[in-house]
Amino acid sequence: MAAHQHSVDSNYDVDVLIVGAGPTGLALAAQLESFGTSFRIIDRQQNRPNHSRALALQPRTLEALRPFGVSAALAAAGHPARGLHLHLPGQTIPVDLSDAGIEDSEFQQLLFLSQAETERALASYLAGRRIRVERGVELQDLERLDPEDPFAGMEAKIQRMDRGIERVRARYVVGADGAHSTVRAKTGMDWRGSGYPGTFVLADLEADGVEPGVMHSYLTEDGFMLLFPLGRPATWRLIGMKEPGDTSEVTLETLQSIADKFTGGDVSLKDPQWISSFKLSHQIAEYFQSGSVFLAGDAAHVHSPVAAQGMNTGIQDALNLGWKLSLGARGLASEELVDSYDAERRPVGESVLHFTDRLFRLASSKNGLLKLPRTKVLPALAPKASGSKALRNRLFRTVSQLDTQYRGSDMVDTGETRLPAFLTAGPKAGDRLPDAVVLDHGRERRLHEILATPGFHVLLCGPGWAADTQLQLHNVLDRLSPWLSVQRLNVGSRLAADNPNEIQDVSGLAFERLGLSVRRPELLVVRPDGHIGFRSQGNDITGAVDYLNRLTTPSAANQPA
């Protein structure tokens, strides 16, 4: 599919116009492509940046990128976060991160990898499908196609450096164009929050005097300095704070003076590949959607780089949105499904904003009261806390974004169950589907790998399913057939004959992690973003059919032409 493929609806030139070709825009383009949705992706920059602030991929992001075949290559190229050295006044506390307790994912550690490498992998995926990012193309204006109907699509006025002005009619427009989003400004969506005081520096460079392969965090009364094992284009990424009132250009000498202040002269810096200074803020859009216009990534929320959340949250914004727009463009999405993007992702953005803000203020504040946790409490508690595996695991599941859930969303539901929800084991509707190694046609595969094709996946789990249940579901949901997979999941044995009609859980780990029983049937509907949309006990498929019909049946007024 070419990027210029036209919408099948004559009212539009294209179904989705993506403004911004950073990791968020590229991930959205990849998902739209997997559904065969027409789109264009534009970016005002002539060339893809070689340097960027983001430097890490979380396990959940690697899972979410699996359908595009890039996760394994990214994992191989990155550097796992195996340890943290917490440098406090008078002591250094090593924290083991190699065993983070992430057993229900193939990707079990934070991965240090430049944002440029992530963008390169996604751009390569798109190029392999003959999709071109239109660079040197800037959005000038946005207008509703129908002034009285904000959901009827938009006309975008774009400036091409090579061909002048062009107007594009799009069913949906997605602003993935960063913190200074033109899409957000033209749509009039409010930008709430404020900036942090002070100026911060980033640098990719070499350093002597630090143990290689682990993160280093230096915390003092003056604030913080961080060193991350990046690998390339340089061994280390430094993040630090300039002196208050210092407006001079940042040089290697500036960086060395910062390092001397926080390390007592123990660390020597050299060979900088890139140096940048910047201001930080914590801000979020009032809404992530206004009619046919959506915001994702930094256009929707910005926060400090603490805990490596920004790029990862943006990619997952894109992968929550893309399948909804794809189904909407085909007349296979209710208005509520398309509109659920804001309801599901804005609370996640707010949570990340609050989490990173608390961490950042604790690490950087010079207020006498606010810096007490850093200067007094942390040195007293850190030695014991760092030895608690349970505490480390709990924190890492939050940071890794594996615990992101949409339980309160109207786009998830629970059907028949014999027990109250609080007594049932395993993930609830809205939670991410845990992963495990299973047997598929006699070959070991990961459950997430089997469910990586675009669309909804129905898992008929346990015993008691009629032989024609899969056929029944396909027949009654015939209009969804290109985007519907129905499979059996049961406990199996390597000694028994292979059953080609079911996925076999030989180890029992899939059943355990999903909270299933070998004694009773249970049904799971997995959404295209890997979250459980519907869950019920028993072998009645009515609840699942009603759920899928509710999500994928638009009103007559919103059927595509």
Order of alpha helices (4+ residues) and beta strands (2+ residues): beta-alpha-beta-beta-alpha-alpha-beta-beta-beta-beta-alpha-beta-beta-beta-beta-alpha-beta-beta-beta-beta-beta-alpha-beta-beta-beta-beta-beta-alpha-alpha-alpha-alpha-beta-beta-beta-alpha-beta-alpha-beta-beta-alpha-beta-beta-alpha
